[in-house]
Amino acid sequence: MESVRMGIIGVGNMGSSHARCIAGGQVEGMTLGGVADVDPARRQWAAETFPGVPVFEDALALMDSGVCDAILIATPHYLHPVYAIEGFRRGLHVMSEKPAGVYTKQVREMNEAAARSGVVFGVMFNQRTNHLYRKMRELVQGGELGAIKRTNWIITDWYRTQAYYDSGSWRATWAGEGGGVLLNQCPHNLDLWQWICGMPSRVHAVCHNGKWHDIEVEDDVTAYVEYPNGATGVFVTTTADSPGTNRFEVTLDRGKLVCEEGRLRLFRLRESEREFCRTAKEGFAQPAGEWVELVTDGENPQHRGVLQAFAGAILLGTPLVARGEEGINGLTISNAMHLSSWLGKPVELPLDEELFWRLLQERIAASRKKTAQAVHFDVAGSFGA
């Protein structure tokens, strides 16, 4: 195979952006093989925008057509595992938009199907390509700063209007989307949080549904987590703060990382804080250190970078930005936050997947029906759809 023929399932906000990128020749070794969408208006748009590219009204018809070697799934969240599994059955390589799915029970089945298939499976965690987060992971996972003591991420710059939530009948409903800010905007942040700092072992969260918008799912969340080594963390997010904040702090035994406003700084301690605490003779003494502005490679290829790595994995066997199987990690955290809020108490990981699924079904059964004309927004510069 000299080039990967990509079939895109769903050409809404994100799918259309990916289609333009591929059709525009921005991904070496990848061409646009075909697209599918259930919306006639989007099919017409695709036919007019990409002359000569086959357009299908059904995802399975696209997969069975022979025009693609791989599929990119950019549909509402519940369908990500459904179409991924269908792709695996047909021997197609699969790239899924975030999140991997709505509930871990379904995503675990998807991962098992991927393992049996032997094809390349990736997930669109484009923020992993950001040089600042890559540097944070290098320092935290490298061990030179010692063990994590505390993590804090205030990520409230996901501002959305009521018009955004009214733009699709599936948006911001338990039946259509399966959640709010945790499932739509924050999969990136939850993935990065665990990718850099590791998975927590205990989660206690409060999720406010429709606090700031006329929606039935969460738009304001505060969570507290505990890690296996005794470290703690706080995660705060909303789609209603303007101006919002994006400040990610990781405190370790030998320093503190702060990522904010496009900068990554490190307060590097000259010795272990734990050792200093035990041996210092003065009650108000503090370990010495200094702030350092960290230098990175500056690269941040985002979605194009993920697709380029996907093509490389298929054609050359090179690494993916994020393996599809890793999508379950951040989803486990968001499921735990929902479950904790529903139960009104902390939950332990591994998650009780059956309990989560049952309580989700209750919410789906009571989900209100929305009628909305689909509206497509320009997502350039946005990490969430």
N, C-alpha and C positions, 0 to 999 in steps of 0.2 A: 504494500500500500504506500503510495507516494503522498497522498493527501487525505485527510479525514473529511468525509462528507457529513456535515452536521445537520440533523433535523431538529427544529425547534418546536416544542409543544407549548403553545400559548404565546401570542405576540401582543400582550398587553404592555404595561409600562416597562418591565424589565426585559421581557422576551424580545420586544421590538428593538431595544437598545443593543442586545446581544446580536440580533440579526443584522443590524446596520454595521456593527463592528466586524463581523465575519465577512459579510458581503463586500465591505469596503477594503478587504485585503489586509486588515490590521493584525490578523493571526496567521503567522507563517505555518504552512502545512495544513490549513483548514479552509474548506469552502462551505457555502450554504447549500445543502442538498435539498431541503424542503422545509415547509412550515405547516403547522396545523393549528386551527382555532375553531371553537364552537360558535363564535360570533361572526355572522356574515359580514359585518362592517369591517372587522379586523382582517378577514380573509380578502376582502376587496382591497383594503389598504396594502396588504402584503403583495397581492398580484400586481398592483400598480407600482409599488416601490421596488420590487425585485423581479423585473420581467424575466421570464424563462425559468424561474424557480417554481417547482410544483407546490401547489397549495391544497391542503386537505382539510375537510371539515371534521375529521375524526383522528385522534392520536394513533389508534391501532392501525388505521389505514395508512398513515405515514410510515409506521414501523414495518408494515408488511409490503410496502411499495418497492423496496429495493433501492431507493434513492439515497439512503443514508447508512453510514457505518456507526454513527453514534447519535444519541439524542440529548437535548438540553431541555429539562423540565422547568417551565416557568408558569405554572398553573396555580390556582388556590392550593393552600397547604395540604389539605387532606389527600390530594391526588398525587403528591410527590412520591410516596412509597408505592402507590398503585401502579403508576406508569413506569417507575423504576423496575419493579418486579416484572412487568410485561416486557420491558427492554431486555432484562437479563435472560428471560425465557427465549428470546429471539437472538441471543448472542450479540446484542448491540452494546457498545460502550455507553455509559450513562454519566451525565453531569446533572446534578439537581441544584436548583436554586435553594436558598435557605428559606425556612428551616428544613431539616431533613424530613420532618413530618409534624404531626400535632401531638402524638403520644408515643412514648418509648416502646410500648408493646408492639405497635405497628412497625416502628423503625427497626426494632430488633429482628422482626421477620424479614424486612427488606435487606438488612445486613447479612442475614443467613443466606438469602437468595443470591446476593452478590458473591459471597464466598464460594457457592456452588458453581456459579457461572464462569468464573475465570476471566471475566472482562475487566476493563478499567472502569473504576467507579470513583467519581469526585463530587465534591460539594462546593458551592460557590461562596466560600468564606474569603472574599476578596480583601478584607482588612488585614488578613495575615501577610499580605504583600507590603504593608506599610512599614517603612524603614524604622519608625519609632518603636512599633510593637515588636518587630523582629529583634531589635536591640534589647528591649526589655526582656524578652524570652531568653536571649543569649546570656544576659547577666544573671537572671534569676535561676535558670536551669543549670548554668555553668558552675554554680556553687561558690564563686569567689566572694559573694556577699553574705554567705551563710544562710541559715534557715529563715524562712518567712515567719514574721511575727504578726503582721497585720496587713490587710488589703482594704482599700476603699475606692470605690468607683462611683462618682456622681456623674451620671450621663443623662442630662435633661435637655440636650439640644436636639431632640427629635420632634420639634414643634409641628403639629398638624392642626388644620382647621376643621370645622364641621363639614365644609365642602369636600375635603379629602375623604372623610368617613362616609359621606353620602354618595361618593362617586361609583360605588359598585354594590350590588345586592349582597355579595358575599362578605364584604368588609365588616369588621368589628362585630361579628356575630359568632356565637358558639357553634352554630351549625355550619357556617360558611368558612370561618377562619380559624376557629378553635382557640381564640385568645386575642389579646390586644397588643400592647406595646412589647410584651415579652415574646410574642410569637412573630410579630412583624418587624419591628425595628431592632430589638435587642438580641436576636440570635447572633449577630456579629460580636457584640460585646460579651455575651455569655461565653461564646466560643473562645474569644481572646482571653478572657478572665481565667478559664480553666487551662487553656493552652500555655499561658505564662505562669500561672500560680498553682496549677493542679486542681483536682476535684475536691470539693468539700465533703465532709462526712455527715453534717447536720445542717438543716436549713429551717429558718423561722422567718416567715414573710407575712406582710399585710398587703393585699392587692385590692385597690379601690376600683370598683367597676363603675364606669360612667360618671366619674367624679367631676370631670371638666367638660365632657362632651355628651351628646345624646347618643350613647352607645351602651351595649349590654356587657361589654368586656372591659378589662382593666386598662386604665390610662394613667395610673399613678401607683407606683410600687416602692416599698421599702423592705429590704431583706437583710437579715443578719445570718452569717454562716460561720461554722466552725470547721477547722481542718484536722486531719488525723494527728498532726504534730502539736495541736493545741493552739495554733494560730487562729485568728478570727478575721472576719471580713464583713463589710457593709456594701450593699449595692442599692442605689437609689435611681429611679428613672421615672419619666413622665413624658407625655406629648403635649403638655400645656404650659410649660415655662418659657417665657420670652422676656429677656434673653435667657437662653439655657446655658448650662455648664457642662463641660466635658473634662473632668479632672480624675486621673487614675493614679493612685498612690500605692506603692508597695514598700512596706517597712520590713527590713531584714536585720539580722544580727550585726552586720557590718556596714549598714547604710540605708538610705531611703531614696527610692526612685519616684520622681514626679513627672508625669506626662500631661501637659496641658498647653493649649493654644499653639500646637505645632512645634513644641519644644520638649526635649527630654533632659531632665537634670538629675544629677545624683549627688546627694550629700554622703560622701565617703568617709566613714569613721576610720581612724588610724588604728583601732584595735576593736576586738569583740566587745559589744555592749554588755553581754552577759558576764564576760570575764571582768570588765571594768566595774560593773555593779558589785561583784563579789569581793573585789580587792581594794577598791577606793577607800581612803581613810576619811574623806570629808563627805558630810551628808548632802551638800548641795553641789558637789562637783559633777561635771558632765564630760563624757569622752570627747576628745578633740577630733576635729574633722573639718572638711571644707566642701563647698558646693562646686560641682564641676558640670559644665555644659557638655553633654556627650556628643561625640561626632559619629555620624552614621554614614552609610553609603548614599543616602538621599533618594534611593529608588522607591517608587510607589506605583507599580503598574496596574494595580486594582483588577477590575474584571478582565481586561485584556490579558493581564499576567496569568490569571487563573486558567483562561482558555488556552493560552500559549503552553502552559505546563501540561494541560490535559492532552493537547496534540502531541507534545513531546513524549508523554507517558505511553500513548498508543503507538507512535511511530518508532520511538527510540528506547523506550523503557526507562526514561528519566523520571525523577520524583514529581508527584503532584504537589500543589500548594496545600491541599487538604484532602485526605482520603475520605471517600463518602462514608465509610464506617465511623469516622470521628464525629459525624453530625449528631450522634446520640448523646454525646457528652454534655454539650450546652443545653440540649433539649431536656436532659435529665434534671438539670438545675432549674429550668423554667417550670417543668412539671412539678418539681418539689416545691417551688414557690407557690404555685397555684394550690397544690394539695394542702400545704401548711395553712394558707389563708382560708381555704374552705373548711378545714378542721379546727382552725383557731388554736393551733399548737405546733411546736417544732416537729419536723419529720426527719427520720434517719435515712441515709443512703447506704445500701441500694434501696431504691424506691419501691413501694408497694404498687406495682404496675396495674394489677387487677383492680385495686381500690380506686386508683386514679381514673382508670377507664370507666368504671361504673359511675363515678360522680360526674365525669364529663358527659356521659350519656344522659344523665338527668338534666344537665344544662342544655344539651342539644335538643332534648325533647321539649323544653320550655322556650327555646330560642324563637324570637319573633321573626316574622317574615318581612323582608324588605323588598321594595320594588324601586329600582334605581336604574337610570340610563347610564351605561358604562362611560366613564370619562377617563381620558388618558392624559397623564401629566408628563412633562419633561423631567426625567430623573437624572439628568446630567449633574454630577457633583453630589448626588445623594447616595447613601449606602443602603437605604431601606426603601422598599416599594410600598 
